[in-house]
Amino acid sequence: MATLIVLLVLVLFLAAIFTGGYNRQFLERMRNSRTWDWLTTVDHKKIGILYLMGGLLFFLIGGLEAIFMRLQLFAPGNDLFVGRTFNELLTMHGTTMIFLAAMPLIFAIMNAVVPLQIGARDVAFPFLNALGFWLFFFGGVLLNLSWIFGGAPDAGWTSYTGLALNQYSPGPGVDFYVLGLQIAGIGTLIGGLNFIVTIINMRAPGMTFLRLPLFTWTAFVTSGLVLFAFPAFTVALLLLMFDRLFGSNFFDHAMGGSTVIWEHLFWIFGHPEVYIVILPAFGIMSDVISTFSKKRLFGYNSMVFATVLIGFLGFMVWVHHMFTVGLGAISNSVFAVATMAIAVPTGIKVFNWLFTMWGGEIQFKTPMLWAVGFIPTFVIGGMTGVMLALPPADYQYQDSYFVVAHFHYVLVGGTVFGLFAGIYYWWPKMFGKMLNESLGKWHFWTFLIGFHLTFFPQHFLGLFGMPRRVFTYQTNVGLERLNEISTIGVAGMLIGTIFFLVNIIYTLRKGPKAEADAWGLGRTLEWSIPSPPPEYNFAQTPLVRGFDALWVEKEAGNKTMTPAEPLGSIHMPSPSYIPIMMSLGFFIAGFGFIVRGIPAAVFGLIIVFAALFLRSFDYDRGYHVEPEDPEKGGKE
Amino acid sequence: MAKESNQAISRKPESAMKHILSFVLMIAFTAASFFLVMSDAVPSGWVIPLLLIFAVVQVFLQLFTFMHLDQKGSAYYTIFIIFGIFVAVISAVGILLM
């Protein structure tokens, strides 16, 4: 604690010396700097970019962990990462990829696209949007700090309490999991709530629910799932925190607790979480496929219905993760039937995508390649899913590499392919630059081939009896060749990702500027405004006259949307430093609890409460800007 | 359309006192719950019923002060609350029965 204060004072002194002392000018210079602008922004487009950068960073970290694991499994009896280190790698890989890569990337695209698609100037609660991002980011950093402060969590991403209690996992590892995810989880919950309100309240005139683009629909259902699923996880993490930090016994069977309660709570959250990460990918696919097939989405109403139905059924299937716990034949059968029922709305979606492409004028741009690669890959993952949904068969598959192959086919083949499609598709809208097409195609093909090379053999590894989460295997049991192929496949995904990063850096420097309608085929509202959009998005709120609003106007021979209001000054929210301050408070408090330093924890909570207080009595009502008149050719 | 109806139901601002009072009450109930479990102030058979009563009171404070259930709203409130209850009931029944 004392060291901390000394360091803090030193930093203040240094800042004072280098800036010529505390004065108004220094504050002024800081306020006008770009960094301060990004740290305090409440603009959904900038927050979207922040989410994207944060998500990609953790995606790379999680990928690195996966590479390490595959290197260990390259040969039988390998001793590169064994025992606890391997457990830490697999736990952090799963946790990072789900909570710190997939979810923020989804929120990145939702932030960048949803307000534009519904014709809104921002989300409903810009302040909460910023708060959600910073909580996610600090939660993620806290979780990853575990690598240097006493070891990462090692109880699996599901953190079953039979592995995660103090007596089974000594050291602070699981504490980092509990508090890091708790903080990131609050951010996600806030984000979900924000998008529900945004989509209900902020739609442009004429944008009825059945005219919403499908990505917005899936964002809406996903946000609903976040709202109802995350509380279960919050409660589970809170109970685990009490067990580990304060000596309660919710999950300790020796003291009358029950580890099955954790499993229930985790999967009541965990299964909807699966749909939280896949539904937006479905939405991206629907928009991309319809755009690049130059056709209206086939069966729009049934797509909406299927999305809502998947969201609804998603809450009634969690026990299929627990078939072998021994809950009895009746519960297993009920949940097996419910699980297989989900294949029906998913099937509706797959056929609708195929029929959208049928007879369309298809252009194989990079986003469309990802979308087309997505369909067969996801269908394979879906079919192994139905196989796993049969309880008797699941007794054979469970805890084997077959399960690993299944969920990587849906999570990578579904979510990651979907996210890449979305990133390529909306990149020009977010950054105003086109990504390079040939680098994009190299990215797609190397990643696709590498992916199948890695995960297809894992089905057979599972059927041959290789258990998941185990760091080695014997020679001469027929597992060597397939494991070698699997590890070699990772190189494909790595090279693909490198192409992607090169593409980003290259095009940000030299890429061609994007038009408003970057692909020339835009159907929805986001393509009717400049790329990147001005801070107020729409100079005049557009009037929506049908599904695929921009396409309707194009068909009618109009170049732009019909405005729904006269040109006038626009009210904007002020930037705020409170979100980052509050998140920093949570971060310090979380770290304090983990190292059992109560003064630090109290200090962090004081910052949080100070931020709450400042926010409660903040009477800043924002400011007004005068938009450029689009008719007079305002600067982009 | 959505915007106009939103403005139509906007009301005069409520007093801050009501919010602060509810906030303090909720924190007090939470602290009291902890105290009940940690100390032996009440016989152990009474703890769980008392906790449930505290919980119900807090739910009502939450719904009426912070979520404005006492005011006329749109159908969305009802849809979301019903779905929330539905999910909660399924989860609770699932955990209790299995």
Chai-1 contact restraints between the chains, C-beta under 6 A:
chainA,res_idxA,chainB,res_idxB,connection_type,confidence,min_distance_angstrom,max_distance_angstrom,comment,restraint_id
A,I200,B,Y76,contact,1.0,0.0,6.0,A-B,restraint_1
A,N201,B,A2,contact,1.0,0.0,6.0,A-B,restraint_2
A,N201,B,N6,contact,1.0,0.0,6.0,A-B,restraint_3
A,R203,B,A2,contact,1.0,0.0,6.0,A-B,restraint_4
A,P205,B,M1,contact,1.0,0.0,6.0,A-B,restraint_5
A,F228,B,G84,contact,1.0,0.0,6.0,A-B,restraint_6
A,F228,B,V87,contact,1.0,0.0,6.0,A-B,restraint_7
A,H264,B,I95,contact,1.0,0.0,6.0,A-B,restraint_8
A,I268,B,S91,contact,1.0,0.0,6.0,A-B,restraint_9
A,F315,B,V87,contact,1.0,0.0,6.0,A-B,restraint_10
A,L327,B,M98,contact,1.0,0.0,6.0,A-B,restraint_11
A,S331,B,M98,contact,1.0,0.0,6.0,A-B,restraint_12
